[in-house]
C-alpha cells in the first residue's frame, strides 16, 4: 500500500526515485510482486492493475533495476489481470442481458468496496505522511479526490492510455513491451474496443 496508491495518484517516476533514495524500493516491490497472484477483490485488482500500468510507464532511464529485470513477468501479470477483469465484465454483460444480475451483486460490491477502502486507508496514511513529511488535511483531501477520480476510470482503458503514452514518449521502449506482448496485442485491441462500446451504453 505504501507504493501502490502514490504510484497511481502521483508521478510514478518520482515515487520510484523517492523509495530508491531511501533504499526501500526493492523490498517494497518484492512484497508487492509476491502478492499479485493472491488478488481477488474487485477494487484490489483494479488498483494493482493501474499501479502496474503506472510502474511500467516510467522511462527505463529512471526505472528501478528490479522492475527492468522483471519486466516480462510484470507485463505477463498485467495481461492476466486484464483478462480477469475483462472476463468478469463480459459475464456481467451477459447476466444483465438476462436480467439476473444487478440488485444482489451491486449490494455485495458496495459492501466489499467500503471494506477495501478501510483496509487501504488504515496505517498507510500515517506511515506515508511520516515518510514524505506531509502535515495537513489538504493533502488527505486531495488524495481522496484523486481516488474518487480513479474509481471512475476504466482500468482496461487505463492500460490502453498507458501504452499510447509510452509509444509517444519512447518508441524503442514501446517496441520492447509489444515484443513481450507478442500476439496478445490483437487481443488487447479487441478488449479495449469492447470496453469503449460498453462505456458508451
C-alpha positions, -999 to 999 in steps of 0.1 A, spaced: 0 0 0 29 24 7 39 22 -30 6 13 -48 -15 44 -40 11 70 -46 21 53 -78 -14 57 -92 -21 91 -78 12 109 -82 42 109 -106 53 73 -108 89 81 -117 93 104 -87 77 79 -63 102 52 -76 131 77 -72 120 85 -37 119 49 -25 152 42 -43 167 72 -24 158 56 10 168 21 -2 132 8 2 122 1 -34 135 -34 -37 119 -46 -5 85 -30 -12 85 -41 -49 93 -77 -39 65 -77 -13 41 -63 -39 51 -86 -68 49 -117 -45 13 -108 -36 0 -103 -71 -12 -139 -75 -34 -137 -45 -56 -108 -57 -93 -115 -55 -112 -83 -46 -125 -61 -75 -111 -29 -62 -78 -46 -51 -74 -60 -86 -82 -26 -102 -57 -6 -81 -30 -32 -85 -35 -33 -123 -34 5 -126 -4 6 -103 14 -19 -126 5 3 -156 19 33 -139 50 14 -129 58 2 -165 51 38 -178 83 50 -160 111 56 -186 138 29 -184 164 56 -176 146 65 -144 133 30 -136 142 7 -107 166 -21 -118 144 -48 -102 114 -36 -124 136 -37 -155 148 -72 -147 112 -84 -141 96 -66 -170 84 -97 -188 68 -110 -156 51 -77 -149 37 -74 -185 25 -110 -182 8 -103 -149 -8 -72 -164 -22 -94 -192 -35 -119 -167 -52 -92 -147 -67 -76 -178 -81 -109 -189 -95 -115 -154 -112 -81 -153 -125 -84 -189 -139 -119 -182 -159 -105 -153 -172 -76 -173 -182 -100 -201 -200 -122 -176 -217 -91 -161 -228 -80 -196 -243 -115 -202 -261 -116 -168 -275 -81 -173 -289 -91 -206 -307 -119 -188 -320 -95 -160 -304 -117 -134 -276 -96 -121 -279 -61 -106 -295 -59 -72 -278 -85 -51 -244 -82 -68 -244 -44 -65 -251 -46 -28 -223 -71 -23 -198 -50 -43 -208 -19 -23 -201 -36 10 -168 -50 -3 -157 -16 -16 -163 0 18 -143 -27 35 -114 -24 10 -113 14 13 -110 9 51 -82 -16 46 -64 6 21 -65 36 45 -55 21 78 -19 26 89 -9 36 53 -18 72 56 0 77 89 32 60 77 32 76 42 26 110 57 56 105 80 78 93 51 70 124 30 67 148 59 32 157 50 14 178 75 -21 187 67 -57 178 59 -54 194 25 -31 166 13 -55 140 25 -85 157 8 -66 159 -24 -57 122 -22 -93 112 -15 -104 133 -45 -78 116 -67 -90 82 -55 -126 91 -64 -114 101 -99 -95 68 -102 -126 49 -92 -144 64 -122 -118 53 -147 -118 21 -166 -87 0 -157 -89 -16 -192 -86 18 -210 -61 29 -184 -37 3 -199 -45 14 -234 -37 50 -225 -5 39 -208 7 21 -239 -2 51 -261 17 73 -237 48 50 -239 46 48 -277 47 86 -280 74 92 -253 97 63 -260 91 43 -292 120 20 -285 107 11 -251 72 6 -265 86 -18 -291 102 -38 -263 69 -40 -245 49 -50 -276 76 -77 -283 69 -91 -249 31 -89 -256 35 -107 -289 2 -120 -304 -17 -106 -273 -16 -71 -289 -46 -80 -311 -64 -94 -281 -59 -62 -262 -72 -41 -290 -103 -62 -291 -107 -58 -253 -102 -20 -255 -127 -16 -283 -153 -37 -264 -148 -16 -233 -153 16 -252 -185 3 -266 -196 -8 -230 -189 27 -216 -210 43 -243 -241 24 -234 
